[in-house]
Amino acid sequence: MKKLTKLPLYIGMGVLMLSLLFTAYQVTNSAPALQTQTQATTDKVQVQLIPAKGTFPIGEEVELAFTLVSDQEVGGSDLVVRFDPTFVNIFPDKISAGNQFGLASVNITNIAKGEMIVSYVAKNKTGEKNAILGSIKMVGLKKGQTVIN
């Protein structure tokens, strides 16, 4: 008889686990950002850094914007940003989305080596041809010159 006293507990835990799995499945399948996976079908997509060039005082925070220009709608973008971390410091917590794109993720695992990946997803499900993807903020650390690409 003692073995049967815990049976309702085990049944309840089983029902709870199944309901949690079902809920997680529903949330995953209803997220439009997860359903929108597109592959570039054109080679005429340009991402530009604004300002493209500049001279800034050491220690001054500067905002750089990424713009997108394409002949076809773009549903999302993964930007690989490379820079020299001895010259500039980029603030991962100050990366923002633009006017028609949402910030999906920021991968900073290699930021100490001067590389990060910023992912954006279009707010409009059909995508965008011309838009501001987003912006990053950085500060110059020492006198010199560096390229951000």
N, C-alpha and C positions, 0 to 999 in steps of 0.2 A: 503494500500500500504506500510506502514512503516514496517509491519511485514515481507514482502517479501524482503526488502533491506538487511536483515541479512542472508537470506537463502543461498546465495553463500558461505558466511563465514562458516556456519554450515556444508555445504556439503564438503567444503575444509578441515575442521577439521576432519570430519568423514573419508575422504579418507586418510588423513595423519595418523590417529590412526590405520586404518586397515593396511596400508603399514608398519608401525612400528611393529605391532604385527606379520605380516608375516615375516619381516626381523629377528625379535627376534627368531621366530620359526625355520627359516633356520639356523641361527647361532647355536642354541642349538642342533639341530639335526645333524649338520655337525662336531661338536667337537668330535674327537675320544676319548679323555679322558673321556667324559661323556657317551659314548657308551660302553666303556670297563669296565664292571662290572663283576668281576670273584669271585668265591667262592673257597676257598682252598679245593682241592680234595685229599690232602695227608696230613699225619701227620708227614712227613719227611722234614719239612722246618725248617732251623735253621737261626736265625739272631744273629750275633755275634758282640760284641763291641770290637773294636781294638784301643788301647791296652785294654786287658781284665782287667789288674791290673796295678797299677802304683803309684808312689809317686812323687808328684809335689810340687814345692815351692808355698807358699801362694802368691796370686796376679799374678801368671804367667798364661797366656792364653794357654789352652791346647785344641788340636783338637782330637775328638774321631770319628772314622768312624764306620758305620754300614754295615756289609757285609751279603749277603744272599747266602745260599747254600740250594738247593732243588733238589729232584729227578724228579720234573716236572716243566714246565714253570710257572712262577708266573708273572701275569700281573700288580699287584700292591700290596701295603702293607700299612697298617695303624700301625705305631709304637706308642705304649704308653710308654713314657719315664718317669720314676719315679725317684726322687732324693730328697735329703734333702736340702731345700733352705737355711738352716742356715749354711751349709758347702760349697755349690757351687752356683755360679750364671751362668745360661745358657743364652746365648745371642740369642734370637729368630731371630734377623736380621742377624745372622751369621750361620744359618742353610743352608746347601747347598745340591744339588743333586749330585749323583755319576756319574759314567761313562755311565751306561746304563739305568738309571732311571731319570725321571724328578720330580721335587718337585711340588706336587699338592696343598698341603695346610699345614698350621701350625696352630694348635689350642692351644692358650696359655691362655685360660680363667682360668685355674687352676694352672698357673705357680707359683704363690705366695704360693700355697700349695704343690709345688713340683711335678707337673704333667703337661705334654703336650703331644699332639698327632701330629705326623708328618706323612703325607700321601705322598706316592711316587707312580708314575705310570711308567710302563716300556715304553721306547721309541720305542722298537720293539713291534708291535701289538701282536705277538705270545707269548711274555713274555720272561723271562730270568730264567736260572737255577742257575747261579753263577754270582754275580755282587756286586759291591759296591753300596748300596742304597744311601748313602749320609753321611754327617758328621755334627757334632755340635761342637761349641766352647764354652768353659766354663772357669771359673776362680775360684780357691779356695779362700774362704773367711776367714777361720780360721783353726787353727791347729786341726786335728782330722781325723776321718775316716768316709767315707760314701759309700753307694752302689748306683750305677746307674743301674737300670734294666728296 
